[in-house]
């Protein structure tokens, strides 16, 4: 049981690292100080999420991954090349990443057999990610 939980949590953790790195590239391109600040706050949340998941993996006797993995790094390279430079594009890119990868893909990753404590942690993280989606949607209006 623990091995499967650790595997799922590590897959989820890779997604958090992908988010942290994606926000790094968007922050570097953001010219608007308010947008930059918003992106930095969301990135900080993802860093906190990664710490929580890494601690949970350790508590279960596993070893947390420390990066987004090969597939994630390839996706990161592609997103750097195709990342927008304008404020609207940056916000739309953040919204797509947060909504699709941050919430939808993450929900799929952790659909399996998580123990109650791991499930509670992941659900609280996904709730925060859904709030990020709401904030980004409101800023884009």
N, C-alpha and C positions, 0 to 999 in steps of 0.2 A: 504493500500500500504506500509506504513512505517514498519508495523509489519512483512510483508513478506521479505522486504529488510533487516531488522535487523536480522531475522532468517537466511537468506542466508549468510549475512556477518559474523554472529557468527559461522556458520559452516565453513566458509573460515578461520576465526580466529583460530578455533580449529586446523585446518591443519597447520597454522603457528606455533602454539605451539608444535605440533608434530614434525615439522621440527627442531625447536630450540632444543628440547630434543634429537632428533636423532643425530644431529650434536654434541651435548655435549658428547654423548657416543663415537662417532667416534673420536672426538678430544682427548679424554682420551686415546684412543688406538693408536693414530698416533705417530709413533716414528720419522718420518722425519719432521724436523722443517719447511720446505717449505710447505709440505702437511698440517701440523697442522695450519700454518698461513693462507693458502687458506681456510680451513674448518672454521677457526675462522671468517674470513671475510664474508663468506657466512652466517654463523650463525648471525653475526651482522646485515646483511641485513634483515634476517628474523625477528629479534627483531624490527628493524625499521618498517618493514611491519606490524607487529602485532600492534605497536603503532598507525600507520596510520589508520588501520581498527578499532581499539578500539575507536579512536577519532571520526571517521565517525559514528560509532554506537551511541556514546553519542550525537553527533550533531543531529541525527535522533530521539533522545529521548529514545533510548534503553539502556540496560545494557550489556556491553560486557562480554563475558565469560572470565575466567581468567586461564583456563587450557585446555588441549586437550580433556577432557571428559573421560568417562569410557572406551569406545572402544579404544580411542587413548592411554590411559594408559596401556591397555592390550597389544596393538600392541607394545608399548614401551618396555614392559617387555620382550616380545618375541624377539624383535630386539636386546636387550642387551645380551640375552642368545646366539643368533645366530650371533652376530656381528663378523666380521673378525678381525684378529690382524695384517695381513700383509698389506703393503702400497697399493698394487694393489687391494686387497679385500676391503679395506677401501674406496678407490676412487670409485670402482665399486658400492659399497653400497650407497655412497653419490649420485652417478649419477642416480642410480635406484630410490632412494627416491626423488631426485629433479625432475627427468623427469616424473616419474609416478605419485607420490603423489603431488609434488609441482606444476606441470603443468597440466597433464591430469585430475586427479581427481578434482583439484581445478577448472578447466574450467567447469567440469560437475556440480559442486556445485553451481556455480554462473551463470548458463545458464538461470535462471528464470528472473524475472522482477526486475532488478536493476534500480534505478533512474540514470540519466545521470552522476551525480557527483560520485556516488558509482562505477558505471561501469568504469569511467575514472581512479579512484584510483586502482581498481582491475586489470584493463588492464595494468597499469604501473607496478604493482607488478609482474604480470605474465610475462611481458617483461623482467624484471630483472631476474626472475627465469629461463627463456629460456636462458638468457646470462650465468647463472650459469651452465646450462646443457652444453653449448658450451665450457666453460672454463674447466669443468671436462672432457669432451670428449677429448679436446686437451692435457690435462695433461696425460691422459691414453694412448695416441698414442705412 
